[in-house]
Amino acid sequence: MKHAESRDTEHGAGMKQKPHHGLEQWLKFLSLPDCWIKEFFLAHIYTEQQLIEEALQKYQSLIDAGFSKSTYIISQIAVAYHNIRDIDKALSIFNELRKQDPYRIENMDTFSNLLYVRGLKPELSYLAHNLCDIDKYRVETCCVIGNYYSLRSQHEKAALYFQRALKLNPRYLGAWTLMGHEYMEMKNTSAAIQAYRHAIEVNKRDYRAWYGLGQTYEILKMPFYCLYYYRRAHQLRPNDSRMLVALGECYEKLNQLVEAKKCYWRAYAVGDVEKMALVKLAKLHEQLNESEQAAQCYIKYIQDIYSCGERVEHQEVSTAYRYLAQYYFKCKLWDEASACAQKCFNFNDTREEGKALLRQILQLRNQNESPSADLPANAPFLFPQSVSASNTPTRRVSPLNLSSVTP
């Protein structure tokens, strides 16, 4: 059940959040003296609380104040970019940091998480060997080696090194969570639950452990349990789309479809990391025979996928084209149906259905069937250009223009 994103979020989930009112009050209550070390403290607190924009501003002000060669500040900036999921920027900074300080061990476990996410085996292997030569008895070294073995799918060895890290420091949060991931890969759910619970004992505000417990109980087919843990994770990361999608799936399994819809809409509204919220919402509308709403979701999904330049080799794009082809066919919009059916040719699982649908369209056209008959009253579709907090569609758009959409 572990994905690359598990490493991507080992030091936080990168959704921008506004400063918490309670945090502001707490900082005022401290009445700290106005000196340069206060700025280091505030930057660290902002990073821990996932207030990344504020943290980066503090670190930049420290660089401007004369700390431009501080490897600590450079490493913290890299961690901050890691937390907002800017992997390329974080990797670039870490690589520059390694050039400046090749014997540095601090934060190299975070660097290894990024290499893991990108699947960079040679680089991760080099980092593991290098740190082992420098100091093999450091917690960070053990975690880097564990990540290396995990990337090679040697999960028993990976778990062993995370255990070694915990012997060196039983309160090292990342190792508990990573070990839970490895036990999940080995299908040892009881050990995974124990590891995640240890992580929560170390830090109750660690959303990763709550999320890991939710995934574990989902595998065990205990939806009420996983709903509880996903809710806890969502409370800690209210703007993380993955928590919202997980909650939506739980509500769907519990047949609480209205709540599931809200979760999927909210996941799309806050910025869907995995680009799956609209697909899941569309399928939910399909299940409820709400064909117009399902079509709207699939249209927006296709537009989003192609607008962000992502490669579209996965099955959901073909599913969207197939549904839209059938929907336009039922609406007797032959041109749109033909265009979607032709797009189905690009995918193995929908190619034959696309050909069959084109033959039917050609037959009906030869019979001079009117293309404007029996159109739905609400065509063209209503679909939100931007989804508000109340999940209300805000503007009217025409049917999907497929001429500019090329896989």
N, C-alpha and C positions, 0 to 999 in steps of 0.2 A: 504493500500500500504506500510505500515511501516513494516520493517523486523527487526530481531534482530540486524543486522548490523548497523541499525540506531543508536543504543546505542553504538555499538562497535566503532563508529567513532565520538563520540560526542566531542572529543578533538583532532581530527586530523585523517588523513588517512595514514596508515602506509607504504607508499612506500618510500624507500630510495632515496634521491635526492642529487645531488652534490651541494656544496655551490654556491649560486647565485653570479655572478660577481658583481652585484650592491650592494649586501649585504657586500661583502668583501671591496669594495670601501668605503662604508658608515662607516664601522667599523674603517678603516684606517683614515678616515676623522675626527673621533671623538677624536683621539689622547688621549686615556684614560691612566691614570697613571698605571704603572705596579705594582699592589698590589693585594692582595687576593680577594677583593670584585669585581675586574674586572672579575675574573674567574666565579663568581656567575652570573654576568650580561651576560657574553658571553654564559654560559650554558643555561640561560633562553631564550636568543635570539635564539639560535640554536633550542631549543625545540619548540618555537613559530613558527619558520620557517620550522619545520618538518625536520631539519637536525639532525636526531636522533643519528646517529653514532658519530658525533662530540659532541653532547650534553652529551652522555654517557661517552665519553673520558674525558670531562671537569669535570663531577661529580666524576668520578673515581680518577682523579688527586686531587680533593678537599678532597676526603676521605683519600687518601694517605698522604695528607698534614696535617691531624689531625682532620678532620671533620667527622670521622667515626660514631659518635653517633648523628649526626644532623638528626632529623626527617624530616626536610625540604628536605634535599638531598635525603633521602630514598624515600620520597613521589614523588619527581620529577623523580627519576629513574623509579618508578612504572608507572608514567604517560607516560614516554618515551617508556617503553615496551608496554603499552596500545596503543600508537600511531602507533607502528609497528606491531600491531595485535598479539603480543605474549601474549595471554590472560592468559595462565597458569602461565607464569613467573610473569606477572603483579599481578595476584591474590595472588600468593605466597608472593610477596613483601608487598602487602597491608595487608595481614593477619599478617605478621611479624610486620608491622608498628602498627597495632591495638594492638598487645601485648605490644609493647614498649610504646605506647601513647594511652591508651583506651579512652581518652577524646578529642582526636583530631577530628576536624570537617572539616578542610581544605582538599580538594581533595576527600572527601568521596562520593561526587556526581559521580566522575569518578569511584570509587570503585563500586558504585551501578550500573553503566553502565555495568561493567564487570559481576557482578552477574546477571544482567538482560539477558545479552547475553547467559550466561550459564544456564539460567532458574532456578537459585538456589533460590526458593521462601523462604524456611526457613531462610537462611542466610540473604536475603534481608529484610525479616520481622524483624529479630533480629536487623539488622543495623538501620532500620527506627525507631523502638521503642527506641533503645539506644540513637540515636541522638536527638530524641524528648525529652527524659528525660534530656539530657545535655543542649540543647538550641533549642526550637522549632521555634524560630524566626530568624533562620539563613537561608540564601538562599540555602545552601547545604542541610540542613535538609528538606526543602520543595521539592527540586528536588529528594532526595532519596525517600521520601514518594510518590511523583508522579510516580517514576519508579516502586515502589512496586504495586501501584494500576494499573498501566499499564500492569504489568506482570500478574495481576489477571483479565485482560480484563475489568476493571472498568474505562473506558476511561474518563467519565465525571468527576469522582473524581480526576483522574490524571491531567486533564487539570486545575481543580480548584487549585491544589497545585502548578502547574507551574505558574498560575496567581498570587498566593500569593508570590511566589519567585520574580516575576517581580515587585510586589508592593514594596517589600523590596529593590530591585535593578533593575530599569527599563533597565539598560544597561548590564544585565547579559545574555550573548550571548546564552549559552547552554539552558537556560529556553525557550527562544523564539523558538529555533529550535525544542526542545522536545514538546513544545505546538503545533507547526505545525504538528508534527507527530501524536499527539493525535487527532487533528481535522481531519486529513486524515483518521484515524481509524473510526471516527464518520461520515465520508462522508460529512463533512462540508468543501468543497473545498475553498469557499470564505474566511472563517476564517483562513484556513491553509495558503492561499496565503498572507493574511495580516500578519500573524505571521512570515512567512519566509521573507517578505519584511522588517519587523522591524529588523530582525536579520541582514539583509544586511545593513540597516542604521547604526547599531551598528558597524559592521565590514564588509566592502565590500570584504575583502579577505577570508571570511568564505565560503568555497566551499560547506559546508553542506546545507546552505540556498539556494544557486543556484541550487544544485542538488535536493533539496526538491521541489523547484518551477518547475523544469523540470518534476518531477514525477507527480505533481499536474496537470500540463497542459497535460501530457500524459493521465491521467484519463479523462480529459475533451475533449480528442480527438482533440487536437490542436497541430499537430506535428511541425509546423513551430515555435511556441512559445517554445515548450519543446526543440527543437533543439538549439535555442538561449541560453537557460538557461543551457543545458548540455554542450554547448561549453564553456560557462563562467566557469563552474565547472571544465571542462577538462583543461582549461588554468591555473587554480590554482593548479590542481593535474594532470600534464601530464602523470605521470606513474601509475595512479590508473586505474586498469583494469575495474572497475565498470563504471567509466565515459565513457570509450571507448566502452564498450558493450552497454550502454544506447545510445550513439551516433550512433552506428551501427544499433540499432533497429529503431531509428528515420529515418536514411537514408533509411532503408529498407521500412518503411511505405511511404516514399516520392518517392519510386521507384528509388532511387539513389544507385543502387546495387554495382557499382564499389567502391563508398565511403564506403558503408557498409562493403564490403570485407576488405578494408584497416583497418577499425576500429577493426574488429574481429581479423585480423592477429596481429595488434598491441597489442590488449588486451592479446592475447596469448603470444606475445613476451616479454611483461613486467612482466608476471607472473599472470596468470588468477586466481584471488581470488576465484571465484565461480565455476570454472571449467565448464563454459558454452560457452566460446567463440568458441571453436572448434565445438561444437554441432551446434551452430547457423550458423557458417561458412559452415558446412557440409550440413545443410538444405538449405542454400542459393545456394550451388552448385547443390543440388538436384533440386531445383526450376528452375535452368538454364540448366538442363539436362547434367551437367558435372559430370558424374558418377564416373570417376576415381578419380577426386579431392575430391568428397564427401567421397569415400571409404577411401582415405588417411587420411582425417580428423577424421573419425570415428575410424580408427585403432589407431591413435595417442591418441585420447580421451580415449579409453579403456586402452591403455598402461599407460597413466598418472593416471587414476583413481585407477588402481590396484597397481601401483608402489608407490603411496603415502599412501597406506593402508587404503583408505577411504571405508566406507560401501557403497554398491551399491544397494540401495533399490529403487532408484528413476527411473522414466520411461525412462530417456534418455539412460541408459545403454542398456535396452531392445531394444530401438529404434536403437541403433548402431548395436547390434547383428543381428537384423532383416534385416537391410539394407545390412550388409556385407554378410549375408547368401544368400540374393537374388542376390547380385552383383556377388559373387563367382559362384552361380548357372548359371547366364547368361554367365559367362566366362568359364563355364564347368570345373571348378576346384572343383571336387566333394568332395574331402577330406576336403578342407577348408569350403565348403558350409555345409557339414554334421556337422563339428565341431561347426560352428556358429549356425546352426539350433538346435543342442543339447543344446547349451547355452541358447537358447530361452525358453527351458523348465523351467528354473529357475524363469521365470516371468509370471505372470498370463495373461498379455495382449498380450503376443507373443507365449504362449505355443501351441495353436492350429495351428497357422501358421507354427511354427517349425515342428510339427508333419506332417503337410501336405507336407511341402517341403522335409522332409526326405523320405516320401513315393514316391514322384516324382523322387528323386535321385535314390532310390532303383530300381524303374521301369526302368529308363534309363540305369542304370548299368547292369540290367538283359538283356537289349537289346544290350549289348556290345558296347555302344557308346564310341568313343574315347575321353579320357579326355583331350587330347592336341589340339583338333580341335578348330579353331576360337578363339584362345587366343588373347587378345589385344596386340598390338605391344609394348606397354610400360610396360607390366608386367615383373618382379615385380614392385611394386609401387615405385615412388619417393616421399619421404616425408622428411621434415627437421628434423634432430635430434635436432638442435637448430635454432630458427628463428632469422635471422638477422634483422637489422633495415629496410633493403630493402625488407624484406619478401620473400627472395629467398630460395627455398629448397637447402640443402647443401650436402646431402648424400643419397645413395640408400639403401633401406631396403626391406627385403623380406616380403611376405604376413604374416599376424598376426599369431604368434605361440600361439595357444590357449591351448596347453597342460599344460602350467605353469600358466594359468589364471584361478583362481577358486574363484567364489563369496564367 
